Amino acid sequence: MVQTEVGKSDEVALAIKAIAGVMNSEHVTGPYDVIVRAEAKSIDDLAKVVLAKVQTVKGITRTLTCPIVNL
C-alpha cells in the first residue's frame, strides 16, 4: 500500500506498474492512494523489489508491505 504526495498518485501508479515483479498497481481511496501487487519467489526477493525499486519512486511518502501467506 502506498501513500503519495498530493496530486502524484497517477504518476506514482504508472511508475510502479513498470517495475519488474509488479503484477498490478491501482488507485484506491482511503488512507492509501495506490495498492500494488507484486510477486516473487521468496520473501527476500520480494523485499528487493519493494525496497530497492518501489520505495525509490518519486512522489511516494509512505509504504506498507503486507505479504500474502498460504496457510
Buried (B, 14 or more C-beta within 10 A) or exposed (E): BBBBEEEBBEBBBEBBBEBEBBEEBEEEEEEBBBBBEBEBEEEEEBEEBBEEBBBEBEBBEEBEBEEEEEE
